[in-house]
Amino acid sequence: MGPRLFRLQTTAMAKKKKTYSDYLKEQFGSLIDRLDISDLQKEFLKSRWLDQLMWLEKKAGESQKKHFRLRLITIIGGVVIPAMVSLNVRDGPAKDVIFWGTFSLAQVVAISASVEEFFHYGERWTQYRKTAELVKTEGWQYFQLSGPYHESSSHSAAYRSFADRVEHLIQEDVSAITAVLEEAQKEQGQTQGEVTSQFSQLAQELGQSRPLPPPPPPRSNYPVPPQPNRRPPMTAEPAGPGYNEPFGNDGFGNDGFGDETFAGDFGEDLVPTPAPITSQPPRSASSSGKAKAHVTAPPPAEINDPKLQHLKAPPGEPISPRAT
């Protein structure tokens, strides 16, 4: 009992799912098999006339559904949006809900209208349905030997005329669909041209009302700002204090007024005083690794005082020590 019930349910579902196109294909297929024509002509009818009819029925149904859906969205949205805008809600969470709902619905309406205008589903549906009905009518007239075939004695005699008329209808359908597509592309190009011209005109008006500033000069022409007279950083510590003034009367840079003149007081670099050049070689470093400074006595000054002439040794004689 269970498997039988399952088969009955499956058969009922299969019968419910049969569409109008399936019904036409089944009916016309059985009629073609009963015609008094050759098997090759029957194959031609099924492969060309019946197959083309099923394709036109399918395309007409798809274009109709898309056209109706997009048009309904545009119409209903165009009615609901003004009603939502007229709601005077200023405070509360409902204000944000209405605002974003209106904005989203407006975008959906604009998109649906643009898609319909671009693909021309309405015009396609009309053309496909028209051609499908003409092809279907031509087939019924051929099966019944009526209309343009009423003078034919049999289906075999009327087959050639039927094939010519069907091919002529298919060519007209192709020409009409091509014209629709070319018109759509032409409208799209005109729309893009209008939008481009509007943007160009708007940019020109904005440029005239608000002229753009001139471009900046190249980097090489920029004036170099004056640099402040700063003391350059000292890269290395000098070996010893340097002075830019000679030693004073006391030999330590003191000029007798208690002031010592250093180069650092005037903002100048400390230049170390070079050591006097002597003929004696420098002493070697000590065992501890630290080199001792080499001190060289300055040459003896000439004694010009007459009172001290007796202390001056004659040339070539050693200097005797002074008696204490």
PyMOL commands that set and color helices and strands:
alter all, ss='L'
color gray80, all
select helices_A, chain A and resi 2-17+20-34+39-86+93-119+121-144+147-149+155-209+219-221+263-266+306-311
alter helices_A, ss='H'
color red, helices_A
deselect
rebuild
show_as cartoon
